[in-house]
């Protein structure tokens, strides 16, 4: 689809979400997004993906990457993210992160409805 993986130049989470759902996709700046905002998006049944910056802090999220948001714990200010890249045997690459720490690594929040 869309000319294959080489044609998408590392891909676009927004284009992928739009292709999978056939529905409009929105994008917002990460720094203008709170855990309460993320909770509201998930509560509406939207898919939420974090797009990281091309350079991230050491020990932070992978640069130029997309992380699906699986859950939000607004009371503790944290998000449950999945790194879709090859997990180690027996691992699932799912981990809770403090939003206040990872938001500096995140460029944008892409989200859209599935229905």
C-alpha positions in Angstrom: 0.0 0.0 0.0 1.2 3.5 -0.8 4.2 2.1 -2.7 5.6 -0.1 0.1 7.8 0.7 3.0 10.5 2.5 1.0 8.0 4.9 -0.4 6.9 6.1 3.0 10.3 7.2 4.2 10.1 5.8 7.7 6.4 6.3 7.8 3.9 8.6 9.3 1.7 7.6 12.2 -1.0 10.0 11.0 -1.0 8.5 7.5 -1.0 4.9 8.9 -3.9 5.7 11.2 -5.8 7.4 8.4 -5.2 4.4 6.2 -6.2 1.9 8.8 -9.4 3.6 9.9 -10.4 5.6 6.8 -11.2 8.5 9.2 -9.7 11.9 9.9 -6.7 12.2 12.1 -5.7 15.1 14.4 -2.3 16.2 15.6 -1.4 18.4 18.5 1.8 19.6 20.2 2.9 17.3 23.0 3.8 20.2 25.3 0.2 21.5 24.9 -1.2 18.1 26.0 -1.7 16.9 29.5 -2.4 13.5 31.0 -6.0 14.7 31.4 -6.2 15.4 27.7 -4.7 12.0 26.9 -7.3 10.3 29.2 -10.1 12.1 27.5 -8.9 11.0 24.0 -8.7 7.3 25.2 -12.1 7.6 26.9 -13.6 8.7 23.6 -12.3 5.5 22.1 -9.5 7.2 20.0 -6.2 5.7 19.1 -3.4 7.8 20.5 0.2 7.7 19.3 3.2 9.7 20.5 5.7 10.8 17.9 9.1 11.4 19.3 11.6 14.1 18.3 14.5 13.4 16.0 16.8 13.8 19.0 15.8 12.7 22.5 17.5 12.8 25.9 19.8 9.9 26.9 17.8 7.2 28.5 14.6 8.6 27.2 12.3 7.4 24.4 13.7 6.2 21.1 14.2 9.2 18.7 12.1 9.5 15.5 9.7 6.8 16.7 6.0 6.2 17.4 4.6 4.9 20.7 1.0 3.9 21.0 -0.6 5.0 24.3 -2.3 2.0 25.9 -3.5 3.6 29.1 -3.2 6.8 31.2 -3.0 7.0 35.0 -4.0 10.7 35.4 -3.8 10.5 39.2 -0.2 9.5 39.0 0.6 11.6 35.9 1.8 8.6 33.9 1.2 6.9 30.5 1.5 3.3 29.5 3.4 3.1 26.3 4.4 0.2 24.0 7.6 0.3 21.9 6.6 -1.7 18.9 10.2 -2.5 17.9 11.5 -6.1 18.4 11.1 -6.9 22.1 13.6 -9.3 23.7 12.4 -12.8 24.1 9.8 -13.0 26.9 9.3 -9.2 26.8 6.4 -7.1 25.5 8.1 -3.6 25.5 5.2 -2.2 27.5 6.1 0.2 30.3 4.7 3.0 32.4 6.4 6.5 32.1 5.9 9.7 34.0 4.4 12.1 31.4 6.4 15.0 32.9 9.6 13.1 32.0 8.7 11.8 28.5 6.9 14.9 27.2 10.3 16.5 26.5 11.1 13.6 24.1 7.7 13.8 22.3 7.1 16.1 19.4 3.4 15.5 18.7 0.4 13.5 19.7 -1.5 11.9 16.8 -5.0 10.7 17.5 -8.1 9.6 15.7 -11.3 7.7 16.1 -11.7 4.1 15.1 -15.4 4.4 14.4 
